[in-house]
């Protein structure tokens, strides 16, 4: 499902206009982004938890040249699904 399909499904499920559903989805993602910028996690009932994780710096090797390079630490977004959602996948 892409963004446009999600907005259409949200509009149909709530009985609202597509434009209103688009603004709602944009607001939700903006609010989630604000929390991620503060290193906060976002928990959605029945779906799971989105959290910012820190990846440590590491050394990688270019297989073609054998050159070693240092990859700096970075923040990545992780997702831990809710237990009920995990059970659906089994």
C-alpha positions as semicolon CSV with decimal commas, in nm:
position;residue;x (nm);y (nm);z (nm)
1;X;0,000;0,000;0,000
2;X;0,144;0,335;-0,095
3;X;0,069;0,677;0,055
4;X;-0,213;0,758;-0,189
5;X;-0,385;0,425;-0,126
6;X;-0,351;0,470;0,250
7;X;-0,509;0,816;0,234
8;X;-0,798;0,683;0,023
9;X;-0,856;0,392;0,263
10;X;-0,843;0,628;0,562
11;X;-1,096;0,860;0,397
12;X;-1,328;0,568;0,320
13;X;-1,299;0,423;0,671
14;X;-1,371;0,755;0,842
15;X;-1,626;0,886;0,594
16;X;-1,423;1,202;0,537
17;X;-1,288;1,370;0,226
18;X;-0,959;1,258;0,075
19;X;-0,803;1,601;0,141
20;X;-0,899;1,588;0,509
21;X;-0,761;1,235;0,543
22;X;-0,437;1,348;0,376
23;X;-0,396;1,635;0,620
24;X;-0,470;1,401;0,911
25;X;-0,205;1,153;0,798
26;X;0,045;1,435;0,741
27;X;-0,020;1,569;1,092
28;X;0,024;1,226;1,251
29;X;0,354;1,164;1,071
30;X;0,476;1,515;1,160
31;X;0,396;1,459;1,529
32;X;0,569;1,121;1,524
33;X;0,873;1,282;1,360
34;X;0,885;1,545;1,633
35;X;0,897;1,273;1,898
36;X;1,166;1,082;1,708
37;X;1,376;1,400;1,694
38;X;1,364;1,404;2,077
39;X;1,465;1,033;2,094
40;X;1,116;0,943;2,220
41;X;0,941;0,625;2,116
42;X;0,588;0,617;1,976
43;X;0,360;0,329;2,077
44;X;0,046;0,260;1,875
45;X;-0,202;0,022;2,037
46;X;-0,248;-0,298;1,838
47;X;0,030;-0,207;1,593
48;X;0,358;-0,177;1,780
49;X;0,631;0,059;1,893
50;X;0,850;0,283;1,680
51;X;1,175;0,378;1,850
52;X;1,499;0,554;1,771
53;X;1,798;0,324;1,804
54;X;2,165;0,414;1,809
55;X;2,399;0,216;1,586
56;X;2,756;0,215;1,710
57;X;3,048;0,306;1,489
58;X;3,203;0,013;1,308
59;X;3,481;-0,078;1,070
60;X;3,392;-0,216;0,728
61;X;3,616;-0,360;0,458
62;X;3,576;-0,290;0,087
63;X;3,590;-0,641;-0,065
64;X;3,733;-0,516;-0,396
65;X;4,025;-0,319;-0,253
66;X;4,059;-0,453;0,100
67;X;4,053;-0,095;0,228
68;X;3,919;-0,057;0,582
69;X;3,679;0,231;0,650
70;X;3,520;0,363;0,968
71;X;3,141;0,407;0,956
72;X;3,039;0,675;1,208
73;X;2,761;0,613;1,463
74;X;2,410;0,700;1,351
75;X;2,049;0,696;1,462
76;X;1,802;0,461;1,291
77;X;1,429;0,412;1,331
78;X;1,326;0,068;1,455
79;X;0,987;-0,100;1,481
80;X;0,879;-0,366;1,729
81;X;0,541;-0,515;1,632
82;X;0,267;-0,577;1,885
83;X;0,230;-0,941;1,994
84;X;-0,114;-0,971;1,827
85;X;0,036;-0,847;1,500
86;X;0,316;-1,104;1,527
87;X;0,058;-1,380;1,569
88;X;-0,115;-1,280;1,243
89;X;0,208;-1,340;1,054
90;X;0,244;-1,699;1,175
